[in-house]
Amino acid sequence: MNLSFFDQFMSPSLLGIPLILISTLFPTLLFPSPNNQWISNRLSTLQLWFLHMTTKQLLTPLNKKGHKWALIFTSLMTFLLTINLLGLLPYTFTPTTQLSMNMALAFPLWLATLLTGLRNQPSASLGHLLPEGTPTPLIPALILIETTSLLIRPLALGVRLTANLTAGHLLIQLISTATTALLPLMPAVSMLTTSILLLLTLLEVAVAMIQAYVFVLLLTLYLQENI
């Protein structure tokens, strides 16, 4: 029974063909395509307002050089937010619960920010490895510590997103299983667990949005250090 709780995190397949690519690209079909009309419908207006606010919020700590990353960060934010929210629907698969996918998003973008800093300002980028005013005996140890913390950044990005979404999905499944099991035995307790399940679902909606925002925000902060 314990293993069945983790079946929801298995990549779906049909006739041996993995369907994770379809589940990843499907959310893009839900967004309305832009047109040349001056007055559009309310959904398009809401979408443009959301993209404007997201871009403004993400690019606030960056200077003019970092604004060329606006399309990448806004697209990534919309992509993660849509997948996380759709993954809360019943009988759906959440690709962002896979560590391999999150690492595939985190590592190239982190490496791009690092290489940008090494190309444009190598002295300042390498200077982050040694804080100013460090005593001479502590220099080797601090360089080693700062290098380690720099290299584990993409791992922290991927693990944070995976762990938060996986824990939320497991809690929802555990409480829903308990609710179903207690319904014929103790209806009053079952109603109580149902209310807890609804509150947990609202919490997971907030977590899905916050984790998508935190993932992209940390990438912008990494970029800020290198431009």
GIVENRA-V83087 format. One record per backbone hydrogen bond with DSSP energy under -0.5 kcal/mol. NH is the residue of the N-H (numbers start at 1). CO is the residue of the C=O. E is the energy in kcal/mol with one decimal. If there is no record, write none. Layout:
BEGIN
nh:NH co:CO e:E
nh:NH co:CO e:E
END
This chain:
BEGIN
nh:5 co:1 e:-0.8
nh:5 co:2 e:-0.7
nh:6 co:3 e:-1.2
nh:7 co:4 e:-1.1
nh:9 co:6 e:-1.2
nh:10 co:7 e:-1.5
nh:14 co:17 e:-2.4
nh:17 co:14 e:-1.7
nh:18 co:16 e:-0.6
nh:19 co:12 e:-3.0
nh:23 co:19 e:-2.2
nh:24 co:20 e:-1.4
nh:25 co:21 e:-2.2
nh:26 co:22 e:-2.1
nh:28 co:25 e:-1.0
nh:29 co:26 e:-2.0
nh:30 co:27 e:-1.5
nh:31 co:28 e:-0.8
nh:40 co:38 e:-0.6
nh:45 co:41 e:-1.9
nh:46 co:42 e:-2.6
nh:47 co:43 e:-2.2
nh:48 co:44 e:-2.6
nh:49 co:45 e:-2.3
nh:50 co:46 e:-2.3
nh:51 co:47 e:-2.5
nh:52 co:48 e:-2.3
nh:53 co:49 e:-2.5
nh:54 co:50 e:-2.6
nh:55 co:51 e:-2.6
nh:56 co:52 e:-2.3
nh:57 co:53 e:-2.3
nh:58 co:54 e:-2.5
nh:59 co:55 e:-2.1
nh:62 co:59 e:-0.9
nh:66 co:63 e:-0.8
nh:67 co:63 e:-0.5
nh:67 co:64 e:-1.0
nh:68 co:65 e:-0.8
nh:69 co:66 e:-1.5
nh:70 co:67 e:-1.6
nh:73 co:69 e:-2.4
nh:74 co:70 e:-2.6
nh:75 co:71 e:-2.1
nh:76 co:72 e:-2.3
nh:77 co:73 e:-2.4
nh:78 co:74 e:-2.4
nh:79 co:75 e:-2.4
nh:80 co:76 e:-2.7
nh:81 co:77 e:-2.4
nh:82 co:78 e:-2.3
nh:83 co:79 e:-2.1
nh:84 co:80 e:-2.6
nh:85 co:81 e:-2.1
nh:86 co:82 e:-2.5
nh:87 co:83 e:-1.7
nh:88 co:85 e:-1.3
nh:89 co:86 e:-1.4
nh:92 co:89 e:-0.9
nh:95 co:93 e:-0.7
nh:97 co:94 e:-1.7
nh:98 co:95 e:-1.7
nh:99 co:97 e:-0.6
nh:102 co:98 e:-1.9
nh:103 co:99 e:-2.6
nh:104 co:100 e:-1.7
nh:105 co:101 e:-1.3
nh:106 co:102 e:-2.6
nh:107 co:103 e:-2.5
nh:109 co:105 e:-0.9
nh:110 co:106 e:-2.6
nh:111 co:107 e:-2.6
nh:112 co:108 e:-2.1
nh:113 co:109 e:-2.1
nh:114 co:110 e:-2.1
nh:115 co:111 e:-2.7
nh:116 co:112 e:-2.0
nh:117 co:113 e:-1.8
nh:118 co:114 e:-2.2
nh:119 co:115 e:-1.8
nh:120 co:116 e:-2.4
nh:121 co:117 e:-2.2
nh:125 co:121 e:-2.1
nh:126 co:122 e:-2.4
nh:127 co:123 e:-1.5
nh:128 co:124 e:-0.7
nh:128 co:125 e:-0.8
nh:129 co:126 e:-1.3
nh:130 co:127 e:-1.2
nh:134 co:131 e:-1.1
nh:138 co:135 e:-1.0
nh:139 co:135 e:-0.5
nh:139 co:136 e:-1.3
nh:142 co:138 e:-2.6
nh:143 co:139 e:-2.4
nh:144 co:140 e:-2.0
nh:145 co:141 e:-2.3
nh:146 co:142 e:-2.9
nh:147 co:143 e:-2.2
nh:148 co:144 e:-2.1
nh:149 co:145 e:-2.5
nh:150 co:146 e:-1.8
nh:151 co:147 e:-2.1
nh:152 co:148 e:-1.6
nh:153 co:150 e:-0.9
nh:156 co:152 e:-2.6
nh:157 co:153 e:-2.3
nh:158 co:154 e:-2.3
nh:159 co:155 e:-2.7
nh:160 co:156 e:-2.3
nh:161 co:157 e:-1.7
nh:162 co:158 e:-2.3
nh:163 co:159 e:-3.1
nh:164 co:160 e:-2.0
nh:165 co:161 e:-1.8
nh:166 co:162 e:-2.6
nh:167 co:163 e:-2.5
nh:168 co:164 e:-1.8
nh:169 co:165 e:-2.2
nh:170 co:166 e:-2.3
nh:171 co:167 e:-2.3
nh:172 co:168 e:-2.2
nh:173 co:169 e:-2.2
nh:174 co:170 e:-2.6
nh:175 co:171 e:-2.5
nh:176 co:172 e:-2.2
nh:177 co:173 e:-2.2
nh:178 co:174 e:-2.2
nh:179 co:175 e:-2.3
nh:180 co:176 e:-2.1
nh:181 co:177 e:-2.1
nh:182 co:178 e:-2.1
nh:183 co:179 e:-1.0
nh:184 co:180 e:-0.5
nh:186 co:182 e:-2.8
nh:190 co:186 e:-2.2
nh:191 co:187 e:-2.2
nh:192 co:188 e:-1.7
nh:193 co:189 e:-2.4
nh:194 co:190 e:-1.8
nh:195 co:191 e:-1.9
nh:196 co:192 e:-2.0
nh:197 co:193 e:-2.2
nh:198 co:194 e:-2.1
nh:199 co:195 e:-2.1
nh:200 co:196 e:-2.5
nh:201 co:197 e:-2.1
nh:202 co:198 e:-2.0
nh:203 co:199 e:-2.1
nh:204 co:200 e:-2.4
nh:205 co:201 e:-1.8
nh:206 co:202 e:-1.8
nh:207 co:203 e:-2.4
nh:208 co:204 e:-2.6
nh:209 co:205 e:-1.7
nh:210 co:206 e:-2.7
nh:211 co:207 e:-2.9
nh:212 co:208 e:-1.3
nh:213 co:209 e:-1.9
nh:214 co:210 e:-3.0
nh:215 co:211 e:-2.2
nh:216 co:212 e:-1.6
nh:217 co:213 e:-2.7
nh:218 co:214 e:-2.4
nh:219 co:215 e:-1.2
nh:220 co:216 e:-2.0
nh:221 co:217 e:-2.0
nh:222 co:218 e:-2.3
nh:223 co:219 e:-2.1
nh:224 co:220 e:-2.1
nh:225 co:221 e:-1.4
nh:226 co:222 e:-0.5
nh:226 co:223 e:-1.1
nh:227 co:224 e:-0.7
END
